[in-house]
Each structure stands twice: as structure tokens, then as C-alpha cells.
Amino acid sequence: MNNTEKIKIGLISLEELDSNQSLQILRIRNDASVRRWMYTDHEISLPEHQKWLNRVNQDESRRDFAVLHKGLPIGVVSAVDINSKHGTASWAYYLQDSARGGIGAFIEYCFIEYIFNELKVDKLNCEVIEGNAAVVKLHEKFLFSKEGFRRSNVVKDGVRCGVYLLGLTGEDWLSGKASLFEKYRKFFDKFTVEIIRKEFK
């Protein structure tokens, strides 16, 4: 498969979305399979969604992108709490349930690479709600290590549950990313990525 045949995955900043794309992101945020593992897990109204978009688009400590597959939004990927003094950031992403075929693994690799290379981060953190073992395992495949566990930290469906804390250093990413690329080469042969972001004024 050559480059012209690859499927383009677009990462486009949320402020670049048109109204229909923005509504699709709201639908994804409200999908039960996504809300199940989010801190914000109630049904999000349109006004609340619009306020969220306005807030994140003006926050220089974060970078939020819609994930586009064949031109349609299928999820969101974010780097948050970007701290240039300490060289740290946290990240998370969610995709609609129908996103298959290696897109999640491809996005994970490409966005981690973006965070370390473009945002000049030295340490990347993430949090995963207890029970989401598949995502913990996926992050560990991408060189993250478990660094802690906050017991009884959030309420989901009326039940208190914990949160796993995971982290990845820039040094570990640099030393391990080549072998990861080879491991997931079939996805790099299948997809290509384009990042589109409007810079802050």
C-alpha cells in the first residue's frame, strides 16, 4: 500500500470544526460507551457543550483535536495541563465504539510523538478509571508504567471506584518508540495522519 492509498486520519483543532462536526462530537461525548469511562458522565446539553468548546479553545495549557476518519469526527484526543516549567502534560482520548481496525493504536503512537516532539514535554501522565483494564493494558503496551492508584476517587453509577495513574518519560519513549513502530507497522502502512491546528493569537 503506497501513500496515495493510505487512509488519512485528521487531527483538527476543535475551533476549526463546522457546526455539523461539532454536533457529532457532542453525540460521541454522550455515547454510553464513551461516558462510561469519563469523569463527566452525565448527558451533556448543547449549551454545555458549546461552553466547553469555548473554554478549551481559549486555554493555552491544552491542545484538543477532533479525530477525523474519512472526513467525519470519530473522537477527541487531548493534551492538558501542559506545564512548560516542569515539562509535563497529561493526555486522554476517546473514540466512538465503531472506530476499529487499529485506529486507536495508530492515534496513540502519533499523538504521543506529537506531545514529546512538538510540545517539548519530558513527562506524560494519564489517568484511567478502575475497571477499564483494556485501556490500562493498551497504555502499558505504549511504554506507560503504573505509578499509583487513587482509591475510591470517583463515583460511577452511584459506586465509588479508583483511578489508575500512569506515566511515560521522554527518555523511555525515545528508547522504545522504534520497536513500537515496527510492532505496529501494519497500521502505519494503512493510515497516515495530518495535524491541523490554529495557533493562538
Beta strands, then each sheet from edge to edge (+ up, - down):
strand 1: 7-13
strand 2: 63-69
strand 3: 72-83
strand 4: 88-95
strand 5: 123-129
strand 6: 145-156
strand 7: 159-169
strand 8: 191-196
sheet 1: 6+ 7- 5+ 4+ 3- 2+ 1- 8-
end
